[in-house]
Amino acid sequence: MTVLRFLGTTSDDGDGPTLYEVEGSTDVLVQGERVTDPAQLAQLRDVKASEPFVLVPRDLLARFAPRAPAAGTVPFSEIAPLFREFGHTAFRLETRRGYASDRNSSKWERWKGGADISAEPDNAWRENVRKQTAQGKRFERVRLVDQPLTEGQQFLLASGPSNVAAGEDIRNLPRAQASRLGLPEYDFWLFDSRLVARFVFAEDDTTLGVILSEDPAEVAFACQVRDAAWHHATPTADFSGRLGDWNRSDDRTC
């Protein structure tokens, strides 16, 4: 199946014009208004019968068109040093409804059995978070949540306090609101507003690896996504406290 990755749009209401990257290729798909002016069409050169033409603002290409070919996927383990070596901020956007790594963990089984997993002892991840945040660095996450919460989202909400206690700032954002904000439907880490590590998942939510990019357009878009998501998201403790209202709400804007 051909997968399109949303790159960006200059439309206020999300109906175009828009750029997409065709995953696994060097192609970019452009969405825009079809050209129908006979005078303009007559000036085009070397036209195939199958070719349509669309108009898009120059600003769309300037802001979001990739400057370099897409890189290949690398194992997630290859970016492990970045979580120690980043200088200021490490931001994660989590968009999936569940993760295979969670479901395959022993913590998942304890949680399913009714255990309280909100105050787990430190592991290697949380020890590093404590060390880095003690130096003034920031670990931040925004997790998209559905209404009602999926099982995977319930698990992350239950386990979140351990990471928050270690120093992470984790917030939650309704998926419907994320869609209205034009946020992408893929996960990524953004390090120091200069390096993006975009996740690649299998259909069963298994992490296949990450794609690293310092492309200015992709980094700029990730920064815009972070700022919008962070502004509208709710801290984990506050979201947990309002969970009853969230489950009863019909407007999906809590």
Phi and psi in degrees as a GROMACS rama.xvg file:
@    title "Ramachandran Plot"
@    xaxis  label "Phi"
@    yaxis  label "Psi"
@TYPE xy
-73.2848  129.152  THR-2
-111.03  129.125  VAL-3
-102.603  134.692  LEU-4
-109.886  121.945  ARG-5
-62.3761  126.73  PHE-6
-100.853  -41.9882  LEU-7
166.665  165.789  GLY-8
-146.537  151.937  THR-9
-105.669  12.1429  THR-10
-87.221  139  SER-11
-77.084  -27.8251  ASP-12
-110.648  9.98659  ASP-13
78.6922  11.2568  GLY-14
-104.063  14.7112  ASP-15
118.91  163.799  GLY-16
-74.2268  154.54  PRO-17
-146.467  150.285  THR-18
-113.488  141.604  LEU-19
-132.243  148.217  TYR-20
-98.8565  136.2  GLU-21
-86.7861  107.98  VAL-22
-56.0291  140.081  GLU-23
79.705  10.2856  GLY-24
-142.799  178.643  SER-25
-101.988  13.9718  THR-26
-88.4142  150.024  ASP-27
-122.928  130.379  VAL-28
-97.2957  132.403  LEU-29
-112.135  127.475  VAL-30
-107.663  127.936  GLN-31
-166.866  -176.577  GLY-32
-72.4224  131.547  GLU-33
-66.9005  137.161  ARG-34
-79.7843  123.176  VAL-35
-124.268  -5.58458  THR-36
-65.4606  115.39  ASP-37
-57.1784  -35.0586  PRO-38
-66.4126  -38.8739  ALA-39
-70.1747  -44.0764  GLN-40
-62.0962  -33.6814  LEU-41
-67.9604  -20.816  ALA-42
-90.5241  -7.24027  GLN-43
-75.5444  148.739  LEU-44
-110.642  148.904  ARG-45
51.7323  52.0787  ASP-46
-88.4083  130.725  VAL-47
-89.162  153.433  LYS-48
-62.3535  -26.9104  ALA-49
-86.75  -4.39395  SER-50
-90.4225  122.374  GLU-51
-94.6481  168.667  PRO-52
-136.224  140.329  PHE-53
-129.285  154.422  VAL-54
-104.737  133.236  LEU-55
-135.847  152.357  VAL-56
-66.4694  144.565  PRO-57
-57.026  -34.738  ARG-58
-61.0521  -32.8555  ASP-59
-60.7023  -47.1209  LEU-60
-69.7894  -38.6509  LEU-61
-64.5393  -35.5604  ALA-62
-87.1413  -34.3273  ARG-63
-123.728  -14.2803  PHE-64
-66.9832  132.122  ALA-65
-61.4236  140.341  PRO-66
-88.5562  -16.2341  ARG-67
-140.057  156.522  ALA-68
-60.8595  149.454  PRO-69
-63.4245  138.051  ALA-70
-82.9303  166.873  ALA-71
-83.3437  168.488  GLY-72
-79.1158  136.949  THR-73
-120.51  154.454  VAL-74
-60.1251  146.048  PRO-75
-58.3634  -31.1132  PHE-76
-60.0512  -24.2747  SER-77
-69.7212  -20.864  GLU-78
-98.2101  3.1352  ILE-79
-53.1812  -41.0411  ALA-80
-60.7446  -25.3384  PRO-81
-62.3521  -29.3291  LEU-82
-73.5635  -11.9523  PHE-83
-104.094  -30.0035  ARG-84
-97.7037  -9.44481  GLU-85
-63.1629  153.563  PHE-86
-91.9134  -32.2308  GLY-87
-136.979  -57.7382  HIS-88
-134.993  141.365  THR-89
-126.651  114.604  ALA-90
-116.06  136.765  PHE-91
-123.24  131.065  ARG-92
-103.605  124.682  LEU-93
-113.992  117.933  GLU-94
-114.964  -13.5506  THR-95
-80.995  159.73  ARG-96
-85.6614  -5.68533  ARG-97
-178.306  159.841  GLY-98
-130.644  132.3  TYR-99
-60.8493  -34.7125  ALA-100
-62.6143  -32.9966  SER-101
-70.5461  -48.2812  ASP-102
-64.3486  -25.0514  ARG-103
-91.7906  2.45149  ASN-104
-90.5526  157.25  SER-105
-68.1386  -28.7694  SER-106
-62.5421  -37.5879  LYS-107
-59.1624  -45.4657  TRP-108
-64.2616  -39.0768  GLU-109
-65.3174  -42.7988  ARG-110
-63.1176  -43.6784  TRP-111
-62.0773  -28.1436  LYS-112
-84.1143  2.1067  GLY-113
98.3183  6.34489  GLY-114
-74.0995  150.593  ALA-115
-83.4342  115.156  ASP-116
-109.868  19.8098  ILE-117
-80.5318  -15.354  SER-118
-133.494  57.5637  ALA-119
-73.1319  149.733  GLU-120
-65.9828  158.016  PRO-121
-62.1269  142.308  ASP-122
-116.086  -171.435  ASN-123
-61.3791  -37.0377  ALA-124
-65.0856  -50.8622  TRP-125
-69.1629  -32.1635  ARG-126
-62.0502  -40.7286  GLU-127
-69.2249  -38.5756  ASN-128
-58.2388  -46.0439  VAL-129
-60.0045  -42.99  ARG-130
-64.6343  -45.0834  LYS-131
-71.4503  -42.3775  GLN-132
-69.7806  -26.18  THR-133
-64.379  -22.3311  ALA-134
-90.721  5.13185  GLN-135
92.2392  3.58217  GLY-136
-78.803  162.838  LYS-137
-124.046  130.765  ARG-138
-106.133  122.379  PHE-139
-132.095  143.146  GLU-140
-137.167  144.482  ARG-141
-123.116  124.565  VAL-142
-110.345  125.615  ARG-143
-75.1193  139.006  LEU-144
-128.514  145.05  VAL-145
-99.6105  169.145  ASP-146
-127.925  109.67  GLN-147
-74.9914  167.281  PRO-148
-61.4012  141.092  LEU-149
-73.7032  168.38  THR-150
-61.1805  -40.9053  GLU-151
-63.4245  -37.7375  GLY-152
-71.1061  -35.7574  GLN-153
-61.7461  -41.2798  GLN-154
-62.2506  -46.0621  PHE-155
-65.3834  -36.5509  LEU-156
-66.8637  -37.597  LEU-157
-70.3182  -34.3579  ALA-158
-91.4463  -12.9587  SER-159
-55.9452  -39.9676  GLY-160
-55.3511  -30.9102  PRO-161
-63.2347  -43.2192  SER-162
-71.0951  -37.228  ASN-163
-62.7755  -42.7422  VAL-164
-62.2681  -30.6447  ALA-165
-75.8834  -18.3119  ALA-166
131.11  -4.48291  GLY-167
-76.028  146.451  GLU-168
-105.938  106.715  ASP-169
-112.131  130.527  ILE-170
-129.658  161.127  ARG-171
-123.576  140.379  ASN-172
-135.568  126.617  LEU-173
-58.1194  137.214  PRO-174
-60.6904  -38.7703  ARG-175
-61.9426  -38.2634  ALA-176
-70.5969  -38.0437  GLN-177
-60.7945  -38.8371  ALA-178
-64.1576  -42.4802  SER-179
-64.4608  -30.553  ARG-180
-80.0624  -7.39972  LEU-181
77.7458  24.8682  GLY-182
-74.4538  149.793  LEU-183
-72.7563  167.477  PRO-184
-106.888  31.6968  GLU-185
-130.999  156.331  TYR-186
-88.2341  147.568  ASP-187
-157.02  157.897  PHE-188
-104.972  142.192  TRP-189
-123.403  118.336  LEU-190
-105.488  120.462  PHE-191
54.146  28.6073  ASP-192
56.1093  30.3752  SER-193
-141.021  -18.4189  ARG-194
-134.566  126.386  LEU-195
-107.225  133.086  VAL-196
-116.965  100.751  ALA-197
-93.3027  129.408  ARG-198
-76.7564  148.289  PHE-199
-120.864  124.89  VAL-200
-118.121  150.693  PHE-201
-81.0141  169.824  ALA-202
-63.9353  -22.2352  GLU-203
-92.278  16.7482  ASP-204
75.3362  13.2905  ASP-205
-79.2472  134.571  THR-206
-73.937  120.917  THR-207
-91.4978  -19.9342  LEU-208
151.484  -168.061  GLY-209
-134.522  156.024  VAL-210
-113.591  119.87  ILE-211
-90.781  140.878  LEU-212
-150.467  134.825  SER-213
-114.356  16.4576  GLU-214
-57.9951  126.049  ASP-215
-55.2524  -38.4238  PRO-216
-67.4215  -42.8701  ALA-217
-68.8429  -40.0749  GLU-218
-65.0588  -43.7827  VAL-219
-61.2154  -41.1793  ALA-220
-65.1355  -42.0782  PHE-221
-61.7447  -37.4133  ALA-222
-65.507  -40.3312  CYS-223
-64.4362  -41.199  GLN-224
-62.2063  -47.3203  VAL-225
-56.939  -47.9742  ARG-226
-62.8746  -43.8389  ASP-227
-66.9785  -45.1815  ALA-228
-63.5034  -44.1912  ALA-229
-64.7699  -38.1885  TRP-230
-64.8473  -36.859  HIS-231
-98.4771  -11.1666  HIS-232
-80.782  158.646  ALA-233
-110.319  130.162  THR-234
-53.4159  148.504  PRO-235
-54.8424  -45.8048  THR-236
-62.8815  -42.2918  ALA-237
-66.8541  -41.3956  ASP-238
-64.394  -42.1816  PHE-239
-61.632  -38.1195  SER-240
-68.0598  -23.9076  GLY-241
-104.478  14.8245  ARG-242
-62.5692  -35.5547  LEU-243
-61.8641  -44.2161  GLY-244
-64.8585  -38.5068  ASP-245
-60.5351  -44.6911  TRP-246
-68.1845  -27.3459  ASN-247
-90.854  -16.3334  ARG-248
-72.722  144.052  SER-249
-107.523  -11.4723  ASP-250
-88.6267  -9.59818  ASP-251
56.0159  33.947  ARG-252
-125.727  12.7769  THR-253
